[in-house]
Amino acid sequence: MIVKPYDMEAYALTPVQQDLLRLFSFDHSDSFAREIKAVLNSYFQSKIDEETDRLWEAGTLNEERLNQLRNEDLHKS
């Protein structure tokens, strides 16, 4: 059996990645990169906040569960 070092399909860029690359092709400045990073951080933070609120309202997340998570090693496999 021949094992390829990587699967080309796994490394294909997604449409979002392609769009981001096109964005960066117009402006190569560090300030532009920082601005895009800030926008993306803000977007994903709002998504995290929305999901956290949803879990809290559904009763899946509460003070007891938060305390459990604080003491749990989430990096273990």
PDB file with one MODEL, atoms N, CA, C and O in Angstrom:
MODEL        1
ATOM      1  N   MET A   1       0.828  -1.174   0.000  1.00  0.00           N
ATOM      2  CA  MET A   1       0.000   0.000   0.000  1.00  0.00           C
ATOM      3  C   MET A   1       0.877   1.243   0.000  1.00  0.00           C
ATOM      4  O   MET A   1       1.812   1.350   0.793  1.00  0.00           O
ATOM      5  N   ILE A   2       0.579   2.165  -0.874  1.00  0.00           N
ATOM      6  CA  ILE A   2       1.342   3.407  -0.955  1.00  0.00           C
ATOM      7  C   ILE A   2       0.588   4.481  -0.168  1.00  0.00           C
ATOM      8  O   ILE A   2      -0.601   4.714  -0.384  1.00  0.00           O
ATOM      9  N   VAL A   3       1.307   5.124   0.746  1.00  0.00           N
ATOM     10  CA  VAL A   3       0.705   6.176   1.559  1.00  0.00           C
ATOM     11  C   VAL A   3       1.217   7.517   1.064  1.00  0.00           C
ATOM     12  O   VAL A   3       2.422   7.767   1.058  1.00  0.00           O
ATOM     13  N   LYS A   4       0.300   8.373   0.651  1.00  0.00           N
ATOM     14  CA  LYS A   4       0.687   9.710   0.225  1.00  0.00           C
ATOM     15  C   LYS A   4       0.965  10.554   1.466  1.00  0.00           C
ATOM     16  O   LYS A   4       0.310  10.364   2.491  1.00  0.00           O
ATOM     17  N   PRO A   5       1.926  11.487   1.400  1.00  0.00           N
ATOM     18  CA  PRO A   5       2.240  12.301   2.567  1.00  0.00           C
ATOM     19  C   PRO A   5       1.099  13.218   2.992  1.00  0.00           C
ATOM     20  O   PRO A   5       1.024  13.616   4.154  1.00  0.00           O
ATOM     21  N   TYR A   6       0.224  13.550   2.075  1.00  0.00           N
ATOM     22  CA  TYR A   6      -0.938  14.377   2.410  1.00  0.00           C
ATOM     23  C   TYR A   6      -1.989  14.220   1.333  1.00  0.00           C
ATOM     24  O   TYR A   6      -1.705  13.798   0.212  1.00  0.00           O
ATOM     25  N   ASP A   7      -3.179  14.562   1.689  1.00  0.00           N
ATOM     26  CA  ASP A   7      -4.300  14.487   0.770  1.00  0.00           C
ATOM     27  C   ASP A   7      -4.530  15.885   0.204  1.00  0.00           C
ATOM     28  O   ASP A   7      -4.807  16.816   0.961  1.00  0.00           O
ATOM     29  N   MET A   8      -4.423  16.043  -1.087  1.00  0.00           N
ATOM     30  CA  MET A   8      -4.571  17.354  -1.706  1.00  0.00           C
ATOM     31  C   MET A   8      -5.935  17.974  -1.388  1.00  0.00           C
ATOM     32  O   MET A   8      -6.034  19.192  -1.240  1.00  0.00           O
ATOM     33  N   GLU A   9      -6.962  17.175  -1.283  1.00  0.00           N
ATOM     34  CA  GLU A   9      -8.285  17.692  -0.970  1.00  0.00           C
ATOM     35  C   GLU A   9      -8.306  18.355   0.409  1.00  0.00           C
ATOM     36  O   GLU A   9      -9.011  19.342   0.622  1.00  0.00           O
ATOM     37  N   ALA A  10      -7.540  17.813   1.324  1.00  0.00           N
ATOM     38  CA  ALA A  10      -7.517  18.354   2.680  1.00  0.00           C
ATOM     39  C   ALA A  10      -6.871  19.733   2.720  1.00  0.00           C
ATOM     40  O   ALA A  10      -7.097  20.486   3.667  1.00  0.00           O
ATOM     41  N   TYR A  11      -6.082  20.076   1.726  1.00  0.00           N
ATOM     42  CA  TYR A  11      -5.368  21.339   1.721  1.00  0.00           C
ATOM     43  C   TYR A  11      -5.974  22.359   0.758  1.00  0.00           C
ATOM     44  O   TYR A  11      -5.428  23.450   0.597  1.00  0.00           O
ATOM     45  N   ALA A  12      -7.073  22.027   0.127  1.00  0.00           N
ATOM     46  CA  ALA A  12      -7.736  22.974  -0.761  1.00  0.00           C
ATOM     47  C   ALA A  12      -8.300  24.125   0.069  1.00  0.00           C
ATOM     48  O   ALA A  12      -8.844  23.910   1.152  1.00  0.00           O
ATOM     49  N   LEU A  13      -8.168  25.333  -0.440  1.00  0.00           N
ATOM     50  CA  LEU A  13      -8.688  26.491   0.283  1.00  0.00           C
ATOM     51  C   LEU A  13     -10.201  26.568   0.160  1.00  0.00           C
ATOM     52  O   LEU A  13     -10.778  26.301  -0.894  1.00  0.00           O
ATOM     53  N   THR A  14     -10.813  26.934   1.255  1.00  0.00           N
ATOM     54  CA  THR A  14     -12.257  27.114   1.257  1.00  0.00           C
ATOM     55  C   THR A  14     -12.579  28.444   0.576  1.00  0.00           C
ATOM     56  O   THR A  14     -11.695  29.285   0.413  1.00  0.00           O
ATOM     57  N   PRO A  15     -13.821  28.637   0.184  1.00  0.00           N
ATOM     58  CA  PRO A  15     -14.190  29.931  -0.407  1.00  0.00           C
ATOM     59  C   PRO A  15     -13.899  31.116   0.521  1.00  0.00           C
ATOM     60  O   PRO A  15     -13.494  32.180   0.051  1.00  0.00           O
ATOM     61  N   VAL A  16     -14.098  30.945   1.817  1.00  0.00           N
ATOM     62  CA  VAL A  16     -13.809  32.030   2.763  1.00  0.00           C
ATOM     63  C   VAL A  16     -12.315  32.341   2.770  1.00  0.00           C
ATOM     64  O   VAL A  16     -11.922  33.508   2.761  1.00  0.00           O
ATOM     65  N   GLN A  17     -11.483  31.303   2.784  1.00  0.00           N
ATOM     66  CA  GLN A  17     -10.033  31.519   2.754  1.00  0.00           C
ATOM     67  C   GLN A  17      -9.614  32.217   1.467  1.00  0.00           C
ATOM     68  O   GLN A  17      -8.751  33.094   1.486  1.00  0.00           O
ATOM     69  N   GLN A  18     -10.216  31.834   0.362  1.00  0.00           N
ATOM     70  CA  GLN A  18      -9.901  32.475  -0.919  1.00  0.00           C
ATOM     71  C   GLN A  18     -10.291  33.959  -0.891  1.00  0.00           C
ATOM     72  O   GLN A  18      -9.549  34.808  -1.384  1.00  0.00           O
ATOM     73  N   ASP A  19     -11.459  34.265  -0.313  1.00  0.00           N
ATOM     74  CA  ASP A  19     -11.891  35.659  -0.212  1.00  0.00           C
ATOM     75  C   ASP A  19     -10.940  36.474   0.654  1.00  0.00           C
ATOM     76  O   ASP A  19     -10.617  37.615   0.325  1.00  0.00           O
ATOM     77  N   LEU A  20     -10.492  35.890   1.759  1.00  0.00           N
ATOM     78  CA  LEU A  20      -9.544  36.600   2.624  1.00  0.00           C
ATOM     79  C   LEU A  20      -8.223  36.861   1.907  1.00  0.00           C
ATOM     80  O   LEU A  20      -7.634  37.932   2.051  1.00  0.00           O
ATOM     81  N   LEU A  21      -7.770  35.895   1.149  1.00  0.00           N
ATOM     82  CA  LEU A  21      -6.535  36.106   0.386  1.00  0.00           C
ATOM     83  C   LEU A  21      -6.704  37.223  -0.635  1.00  0.00           C
ATOM     84  O   LEU A  21      -5.794  38.027  -0.835  1.00  0.00           O
ATOM     85  N   ARG A  22      -7.864  37.276  -1.278  1.00  0.00           N
ATOM     86  CA  ARG A  22      -8.122  38.367  -2.230  1.00  0.00           C
ATOM     87  C   ARG A  22      -8.123  39.713  -1.512  1.00  0.00           C
ATOM     88  O   ARG A  22      -7.604  40.697  -2.040  1.00  0.00           O
ATOM     89  N   LEU A  23      -8.701  39.763  -0.315  1.00  0.00           N
ATOM     90  CA  LEU A  23      -8.696  41.002   0.466  1.00  0.00           C
ATOM     91  C   LEU A  23      -7.276  41.488   0.712  1.00  0.00           C
ATOM     92  O   LEU A  23      -6.975  42.668   0.532  1.00  0.00           O
ATOM     93  N   PHE A  24      -6.414  40.581   1.120  1.00  0.00           N
ATOM     94  CA  PHE A  24      -5.046  40.951   1.461  1.00  0.00           C
ATOM     95  C   PHE A  24      -4.195  41.260   0.232  1.00  0.00           C
ATOM     96  O   PHE A  24      -3.121  41.847   0.361  1.00  0.00           O
ATOM     97  N   SER A  25      -4.656  40.878  -0.948  1.00  0.00           N
ATOM     98  CA  SER A  25      -3.880  41.170  -2.153  1.00  0.00           C
ATOM     99  C   SER A  25      -3.949  42.653  -2.517  1.00  0.00           C
ATOM    100  O   SER A  25      -3.107  43.140  -3.271  1.00  0.00           O
ATOM    101  N   PHE A  26      -4.945  43.379  -1.988  1.00  0.00           N
ATOM    102  CA  PHE A  26      -5.094  44.793  -2.309  1.00  0.00           C
ATOM    103  C   PHE A  26      -4.322  45.703  -1.374  1.00  0.00           C
ATOM    104  O   PHE A  26      -3.853  46.762  -1.792  1.00  0.00           O
ATOM    105  N   ASP A  27      -4.183  45.316  -0.137  1.00  0.00           N
ATOM    106  CA  ASP A  27      -3.552  46.180   0.865  1.00  0.00           C
ATOM    107  C   ASP A  27      -2.615  45.322   1.705  1.00  0.00           C
ATOM    108  O   ASP A  27      -3.058  44.420   2.417  1.00  0.00           O
ATOM    109  N   HIS A  28      -1.335  45.603   1.620  1.00  0.00           N
ATOM    110  CA  HIS A  28      -0.328  44.779   2.302  1.00  0.00           C
ATOM    111  C   HIS A  28       0.134  45.391   3.629  1.00  0.00           C
ATOM    112  O   HIS A  28       1.088  44.898   4.231  1.00  0.00           O
ATOM    113  N   SER A  29      -0.519  46.444   4.086  1.00  0.00           N
ATOM    114  CA  SER A  29      -0.042  47.133   5.286  1.00  0.00           C
ATOM    115  C   SER A  29      -0.370  46.355   6.560  1.00  0.00           C
ATOM    116  O   SER A  29      -1.324  45.579   6.616  1.00  0.00           O
ATOM    117  N   ASP A  30       0.445  46.590   7.564  1.00  0.00           N
ATOM    118  CA  ASP A  30       0.220  45.970   8.870  1.00  0.00           C
ATOM    119  C   ASP A  30      -1.070  46.493   9.502  1.00  0.00           C
ATOM    120  O   ASP A  30      -1.782  45.747  10.174  1.00  0.00           O
ATOM    121  N   SER A  31      -1.366  47.768   9.287  1.00  0.00           N
ATOM    122  CA  SER A  31      -2.578  48.335   9.887  1.00  0.00           C
ATOM    123  C   SER A  31      -3.829  47.684   9.296  1.00  0.00           C
ATOM    124  O   SER A  31      -4.805  47.465  10.013  1.00  0.00           O
ATOM    125  N   PHE A  32      -3.812  47.374   8.010  1.00  0.00           N
ATOM    126  CA  PHE A  32      -4.944  46.691   7.383  1.00  0.00           C
ATOM    127  C   PHE A  32      -5.102  45.296   7.976  1.00  0.00           C
ATOM    128  O   PHE A  32      -6.218  44.868   8.271  1.00  0.00           O
ATOM    129  N   ALA A  33      -3.999  44.592   8.148  1.00  0.00           N
ATOM    130  CA  ALA A  33      -4.040  43.248   8.727  1.00  0.00           C
ATOM    131  C   ALA A  33      -4.590  43.301  10.154  1.00  0.00           C
ATOM    132  O   ALA A  33      -5.393  42.450  10.537  1.00  0.00           O
ATOM    133  N   ARG A  34      -4.169  44.288  10.940  1.00  0.00           N
ATOM    134  CA  ARG A  34      -4.674  44.428  12.312  1.00  0.00           C
ATOM    135  C   ARG A  34      -6.167  44.748  12.316  1.00  0.00           C
ATOM    136  O   ARG A  34      -6.910  44.250  13.162  1.00  0.00           O
ATOM    137  N   GLU A  35      -6.604  45.577  11.371  1.00  0.00           N
ATOM    138  CA  GLU A  35      -8.022  45.927  11.293  1.00  0.00           C
ATOM    139  C   GLU A  35      -8.873  44.707  10.940  1.00  0.00           C
ATOM    140  O   GLU A  35      -9.926  44.490  11.540  1.00  0.00           O
ATOM    141  N   ILE A  36      -8.422  43.913   9.972  1.00  0.00           N
ATOM    142  CA  ILE A  36      -9.148  42.695   9.588  1.00  0.00           C
ATOM    143  C   ILE A  36      -9.179  41.727  10.768  1.00  0.00           C
ATOM    144  O   ILE A  36     -10.210  41.111  11.039  1.00  0.00           O
ATOM    145  N   LYS A  37      -8.063  41.591  11.465  1.00  0.00           N
ATOM    146  CA  LYS A  37      -8.005  40.710  12.626  1.00  0.00           C
ATOM    147  C   LYS A  37      -8.998  41.163  13.699  1.00  0.00           C
ATOM    148  O   LYS A  37      -9.680  40.336  14.305  1.00  0.00           O
ATOM    149  N   ALA A  38      -9.078  42.474  13.933  1.00  0.00           N
ATOM    150  CA  ALA A  38     -10.010  43.002  14.929  1.00  0.00           C
ATOM    151  C   ALA A  38     -11.456  42.730  14.521  1.00  0.00           C
ATOM    152  O   ALA A  38     -12.282  42.372  15.361  1.00  0.00           O
ATOM    153  N   VAL A  39     -11.764  42.895  13.245  1.00  0.00           N
ATOM    154  CA  VAL A  39     -13.121  42.636  12.757  1.00  0.00           C
ATOM    155  C   VAL A  39     -13.473  41.162  12.935  1.00  0.00           C
ATOM    156  O   VAL A  39     -14.566  40.833  13.398  1.00  0.00           O
ATOM    157  N   LEU A  40     -12.551  40.277  12.569  1.00  0.00           N
ATOM    158  CA  LEU A  40     -12.798  38.840  12.716  1.00  0.00           C
ATOM    159  C   LEU A  40     -12.931  38.448  14.184  1.00  0.00           C
ATOM    160  O   LEU A  40     -13.805  37.659  14.542  1.00  0.00           O
ATOM    161  N   ASN A  41     -12.067  38.996  15.028  1.00  0.00           N
ATOM    162  CA  ASN A  41     -12.165  38.716  16.466  1.00  0.00           C
ATOM    163  C   ASN A  41     -13.517  39.149  17.013  1.00  0.00           C
ATOM    164  O   ASN A  41     -14.142  38.416  17.779  1.00  0.00           O
ATOM    165  N   SER A  42     -13.967  40.327  16.627  1.00  0.00           N
ATOM    166  CA  SER A  42     -15.254  40.836  17.085  1.00  0.00           C
ATOM    167  C   SER A  42     -16.394  39.936  16.609  1.00  0.00           C
ATOM    168  O   SER A  42     -17.313  39.632  17.370  1.00  0.00           O
ATOM    169  N   TYR A  43     -16.330  39.518  15.362  1.00  0.00           N
ATOM    170  CA  TYR A  43     -17.366  38.645  14.805  1.00  0.00           C
ATOM    171  C   TYR A  43     -17.448  37.327  15.573  1.00  0.00           C
ATOM    172  O   TYR A  43     -18.530  36.904  15.981  1.00  0.00           O
ATOM    173  N   PHE A  44     -16.306  36.689  15.765  1.00  0.00           N
ATOM    174  CA  PHE A  44     -16.318  35.395  16.440  1.00  0.00           C
ATOM    175  C   PHE A  44     -16.656  35.530  17.923  1.00  0.00           C
ATOM    176  O   PHE A  44     -17.266  34.628  18.498  1.00  0.00           O
ATOM    177  N   GLN A  45     -16.271  36.634  18.547  1.00  0.00           N
ATOM    178  CA  GLN A  45     -16.649  36.854  19.938  1.00  0.00           C
ATOM    179  C   GLN A  45     -18.160  36.989  20.067  1.00  0.00           C
ATOM    180  O   GLN A  45     -18.753  36.486  21.021  1.00  0.00           O
ATOM    181  N   SER A  46     -18.785  37.672  19.101  1.00  0.00           N
ATOM    182  CA  SER A  46     -20.240  37.808  19.157  1.00  0.00           C
ATOM    183  C   SER A  46     -20.923  36.457  18.967  1.00  0.00           C
ATOM    184  O   SER A  46     -21.962  36.196  19.572  1.00  0.00           O
ATOM    185  N   LYS A  47     -20.342  35.598  18.128  1.00  0.00           N
ATOM    186  CA  LYS A  47     -20.901  34.251  17.941  1.00  0.00           C
ATOM    187  C   LYS A  47     -20.777  33.434  19.234  1.00  0.00           C
ATOM    188  O   LYS A  47     -21.698  32.706  19.602  1.00  0.00           O
ATOM    189  N   ILE A  48     -19.645  33.559  19.913  1.00  0.00           N
ATOM    190  CA  ILE A  48     -19.447  32.864  21.186  1.00  0.00           C
ATOM    191  C   ILE A  48     -20.449  33.376  22.219  1.00  0.00           C
ATOM    192  O   ILE A  48     -21.042  32.589  22.958  1.00  0.00           O
ATOM    193  N   ASP A  49     -20.636  34.690  22.269  1.00  0.00           N
ATOM    194  CA  ASP A  49     -21.592  35.274  23.217  1.00  0.00           C
ATOM    195  C   ASP A  49     -23.010  34.780  22.943  1.00  0.00           C
ATOM    196  O   ASP A  49     -23.739  34.437  23.873  1.00  0.00           O
ATOM    197  N   GLU A  50     -23.402  34.742  21.673  1.00  0.00           N
ATOM    198  CA  GLU A  50     -24.733  34.258  21.312  1.00  0.00           C
ATOM    199  C   GLU A  50     -24.938  32.812  21.749  1.00  0.00           C
ATOM    200  O   GLU A  50     -25.978  32.470  22.310  1.00  0.00           O
ATOM    201  N   GLU A  51     -23.953  31.972  21.494  1.00  0.00           N
ATOM    202  CA  GLU A  51     -24.074  30.553  21.849  1.00  0.00           C
ATOM    203  C   GLU A  51     -24.073  30.376  23.360  1.00  0.00           C
ATOM    204  O   GLU A  51     -24.820  29.550  23.885  1.00  0.00           O
ATOM    205  N   THR A  52     -23.253  31.132  24.061  1.00  0.00           N
ATOM    206  CA  THR A  52     -23.224  31.061  25.521  1.00  0.00           C
ATOM    207  C   THR A  52     -24.576  31.464  26.099  1.00  0.00           C
ATOM    208  O   THR A  52     -25.091  30.812  27.007  1.00  0.00           O
ATOM    209  N   ASP A  53     -25.149  32.547  25.564  1.00  0.00           N
ATOM    210  CA  ASP A  53     -26.483  32.974  26.014  1.00  0.00           C
ATOM    211  C   ASP A  53     -27.521  31.892  25.756  1.00  0.00           C
ATOM    212  O   ASP A  53     -28.372  31.628  26.606  1.00  0.00           O
ATOM    213  N   ARG A  54     -27.452  31.268  24.589  1.00  0.00           N
ATOM    214  CA  ARG A  54     -28.407  30.212  24.239  1.00  0.00           C
ATOM    215  C   ARG A  54     -28.292  29.035  25.203  1.00  0.00           C
ATOM    216  O   ARG A  54     -29.301  28.512  25.677  1.00  0.00           O
ATOM    217  N   LEU A  55     -27.053  28.620  25.491  1.00  0.00           N
ATOM    218  CA  LEU A  55     -26.836  27.506  26.412  1.00  0.00           C
ATOM    219  C   LEU A  55     -27.297  27.853  27.821  1.00  0.00           C
ATOM    220  O   LEU A  55     -27.841  27.003  28.526  1.00  0.00           O
ATOM    221  N   TRP A  56     -27.082  29.101  28.235  1.00  0.00           N
ATOM    222  CA  TRP A  56     -27.503  29.537  29.570  1.00  0.00           C
ATOM    223  C   TRP A  56     -29.023  29.516  29.676  1.00  0.00           C
ATOM    224  O   TRP A  56     -29.583  29.020  30.653  1.00  0.00           O
ATOM    225  N   GLU A  57     -29.685  30.063  28.650  1.00  0.00           N
ATOM    226  CA  GLU A  57     -31.144  30.105  28.654  1.00  0.00           C
ATOM    227  C   GLU A  57     -31.760  28.712  28.571  1.00  0.00           C
ATOM    228  O   GLU A  57     -32.845  28.481  29.106  1.00  0.00           O
ATOM    229  N   ALA A  58     -31.074  27.782  27.902  1.00  0.00           N
ATOM    230  CA  ALA A  58     -31.579  26.409  27.782  1.00  0.00           C
ATOM    231  C   ALA A  58     -31.307  25.599  29.048  1.00  0.00           C
ATOM    232  O   ALA A  58     -31.834  24.497  29.202  1.00  0.00           O
ATOM    233  N   GLY A  59     -30.490  26.136  29.955  1.00  0.00           N
ATOM    234  CA  GLY A  59     -30.182  25.421  31.185  1.00  0.00           C
ATOM    235  C   GLY A  59     -29.007  24.463  31.052  1.00  0.00           C
ATOM    236  O   GLY A  59     -28.654  23.770  32.007  1.00  0.00           O
ATOM    237  N   THR A  60     -28.408  24.424  29.884  1.00  0.00           N
ATOM    238  CA  THR A  60     -27.244  23.553  29.663  1.00  0.00           C
ATOM    239  C   THR A  60     -26.016  24.097  30.383  1.00  0.00           C
ATOM    240  O   THR A  60     -25.171  23.341  30.861  1.00  0.00           O
ATOM    241  N   LEU A  61     -25.934  25.413  30.449  1.00  0.00           N
ATOM    242  CA  LEU A  61     -24.817  26.079  31.105  1.00  0.00           C
ATOM    243  C   LEU A  61     -25.367  26.845  32.305  1.00  0.00           C
ATOM    244  O   LEU A  61     -26.332  27.600  32.191  1.00  0.00           O
ATOM    245  N   ASN A  62     -24.726  26.632  33.464  1.00  0.00           N
ATOM    246  CA  ASN A  62     -25.130  27.339  34.678  1.00  0.00           C
ATOM    247  C   ASN A  62     -23.901  27.486  35.577  1.00  0.00           C
ATOM    248  O   ASN A  62     -22.809  27.052  35.211  1.00  0.00           O
ATOM    249  N   GLU A  63     -24.076  28.091  36.743  1.00  0.00           N
ATOM    250  CA  GLU A  63     -22.937  28.320  37.651  1.00  0.00           C
ATOM    251  C   GLU A  63     -22.238  27.015  38.026  1.00  0.00           C
ATOM    252  O   GLU A  63     -21.009  26.953  38.063  1.00  0.00           O
ATOM    253  N   GLU A  64     -23.017  25.981  38.302  1.00  0.00           N
ATOM    254  CA  GLU A  64     -22.432  24.694  38.688  1.00  0.00           C
ATOM    255  C   GLU A  64     -21.556  24.138  37.561  1.00  0.00           C
ATOM    256  O   GLU A  64     -20.443  23.671  37.801  1.00  0.00           O
ATOM    257  N   ARG A  65     -22.072  24.195  36.330  1.00  0.00           N
ATOM    258  CA  ARG A  65     -21.302  23.676  35.186  1.00  0.00           C
ATOM    259  C   ARG A  65     -20.062  24.525  34.943  1.00  0.00           C
ATOM    260  O   ARG A  65     -19.005  23.989  34.608  1.00  0.00           O
ATOM    261  N   LEU A  66     -20.171  25.834  35.106  1.00  0.00           N
ATOM    262  CA  LEU A  66     -19.002  26.702  34.951  1.00  0.00           C
ATOM    263  C   LEU A  66     -17.919  26.352  35.970  1.00  0.00           C
ATOM    264  O   LEU A  66     -16.734  26.323  35.637  1.00  0.00           O
ATOM    265  N   ASN A  67     -18.330  26.084  37.216  1.00  0.00           N
ATOM    266  CA  ASN A  67     -17.361  25.688  38.242  1.00  0.00           C
ATOM    267  C   ASN A  67     -16.693  24.366  37.892  1.00  0.00           C
ATOM    268  O   ASN A  67     -15.495  24.200  38.122  1.00  0.00           O
ATOM    269  N   GLN A  68     -17.454  23.419  37.337  1.00  0.00           N
ATOM    270  CA  GLN A  68     -16.876  22.145  36.895  1.00  0.00           C
ATOM    271  C   GLN A  68     -15.843  22.383  35.796  1.00  0.00           C
ATOM    272  O   GLN A  68     -14.759  21.800  35.818  1.00  0.00           O
ATOM    273  N   LEU A  69     -16.180  23.236  34.841  1.00  0.00           N
ATOM    274  CA  LEU A  69     -15.271  23.514  33.730  1.00  0.00           C
ATOM    275  C   LEU A  69     -13.989  24.200  34.190  1.00  0.00           C
ATOM    276  O   LEU A  69     -12.921  23.971  33.621  1.00  0.00           O
ATOM    277  N   ARG A  70     -14.093  25.042  35.221  1.00  0.00           N
ATOM    278  CA  ARG A  70     -12.902  25.729  35.731  1.00  0.00           C
ATOM    279  C   ARG A  70     -11.868  24.745  36.264  1.00  0.00           C
ATOM    280  O   ARG A  70     -10.668  25.012  36.214  1.00  0.00           O
ATOM    281  N   ASN A  71     -12.333  23.609  36.772  1.00  0.00           N
ATOM    282  CA  ASN A  71     -11.430  22.614  37.365  1.00  0.00           C
ATOM    283  C   ASN A  71     -11.093  21.473  36.414  1.00  0.00           C
ATOM    284  O   ASN A  71     -10.374  20.548  36.791  1.00  0.00           O
ATOM    285  N   GLU A  72     -11.594  21.526  35.209  1.00  0.00           N
ATOM    286  CA  GLU A  72     -11.389  20.440  34.255  1.00  0.00           C
ATOM    287  C   GLU A  72     -10.226  20.775  33.316  1.00  0.00           C
ATOM    288  O   GLU A  72     -10.097  21.909  32.853  1.00  0.00           O
ATOM    289  N   ASP A  73      -9.390  19.784  33.045  1.00  0.00           N
ATOM    290  CA  ASP A  73      -8.295  19.956  32.083  1.00  0.00           C
ATOM    291  C   ASP A  73      -8.863  19.684  30.697  1.00  0.00           C
ATOM    292  O   ASP A  73      -9.038  18.532  30.301  1.00  0.00           O
ATOM    293  N   LEU A  74      -9.149  20.754  29.967  1.00  0.00           N
ATOM    294  CA  LEU A  74      -9.780  20.615  28.654  1.00  0.00           C
ATOM    295  C   LEU A  74      -8.773  20.259  27.557  1.00  0.00           C
ATOM    296  O   LEU A  74      -9.166  20.041  26.411  1.00  0.00           O
ATOM    297  N   HIS A  75      -7.506  20.199  27.885  1.00  0.00           N
ATOM    298  CA  HIS A  75      -6.473  19.892  26.894  1.00  0.00           C
ATOM    299  C   HIS A  75      -6.125  18.398  26.860  1.00  0.00           C
ATOM    300  O   HIS A  75      -5.338  17.963  26.020  1.00  0.00           O
ATOM    301  N   LYS A  76      -6.704  17.625  27.764  1.00  0.00           N
ATOM    302  CA  LYS A  76      -6.447  16.185  27.754  1.00  0.00           C
ATOM    303  C   LYS A  76      -7.159  15.562  26.569  1.00  0.00           C
ATOM    304  O   LYS A  76      -8.239  16.002  26.174  1.00  0.00           O
ATOM    305  N   SER A  77      -6.545  14.539  26.008  1.00  0.00           N
ATOM    306  CA  SER A  77      -7.207  13.863  24.890  1.00  0.00           C
ATOM    307  C   SER A  77      -7.995  12.669  25.354  1.00  0.00           C
ATOM    308  O   SER A  77      -8.615  11.984  24.541  1.00  0.00           O
TER     309      SER A  77
ENDMDL
END
